[in-house]
Amino acid sequence: MLRICVDMDEVMADTLGEHLRRYNEASFQEITLADLSGKALWDVVSTDRQELLRELLHAEDFFEDLPVMPDAPEVLRNLAGRFEVFIATQAMSVPNSFGPKYRWLQRHFPFLPPTQFVYCGDKSILRADYLIDDLPRNLLRFVGTGLLYSAPHNLAATGFTRVANWLEVAQYFEAM
């Protein structure tokens, strides 16, 4: 059976949308997703406000209630019936995210067994046929086939098979 690893942040969960919402609220700014085209939020926020970005991301409740990407539950449920699906999240970059990410996955993707949640730092350790991720650097070191999930920060990345949303993910795996 083919194995698919799926990133959580910016692929299953709208982490950027929540980070942007909290930042704008705390700083009285009005940065939009359009302002981030080709850039990460960290690239458009002035250096004197980087610590605020970090504090917001490390808040105990940040990862608890992230919005789910449209169509992700339905598509993943279908894929999990045909493939071995693992969730591979770089939780090591925000260690206090382990519990909230676990609870979020249980709430929104109860059909995925927790034994298939992988908390890691470097995704090159993953052994799978496919990796769906928004970070090109993770796909470059991955041994299988990488699918770049489109996000504002990766729009300039080239040389990857790109999927714009979960319906495109479903279409990609449809014939397999």
C-alpha positions, 0 to 999 in steps of 0.5 A: 500500500502506498504511503502519503505523509501530509504536513499539518500547518498551511496544508491541513490547518490555516496556520498563516490565517490565524497568525495574521489575524492575531498579529493584526489584532495585537499590532493594529495593523492590516496586513492581508494575504495579498501583501504576503504574495511570495513572502512569509509573514516574517518577511513583511513584519518589521524587525522590532515586531518579530518578537510579537510574531514569535509570542503569538505563535508560541501562545498555549492556545495558538494551535488548538483552534486553527481553521481547517483548510477547505475540503481537507477532512473529506479528501483525507478520509477518502485517501485514508481508505485507499492509502496509508496516511501519516500526518508529519508536522514539524512540531519541534519548532514550537515544542508547546504545540504537541498537545494542541496539535494532537487535540486539533487532529483528533477533533477534525480528523478522528478517522486518522489513528494517533499512531500515524501522527509524526512529530518531527523536526527534519522531514528528510527522515520520513519514509513514504511514497509521497509528501504533501508540504508547503515548504520547498526545503522539506520537499528537496530533502524528501526521498519520495515524490513531493507535492508542494501545497500552494501558500503565499510564501511559496508562490515563487518556488519552481521545479515542484509538482504543485497543488493549490487546494485539497480538491487538486490533491484528490484529483492527483491521487484519483487514478492511483 
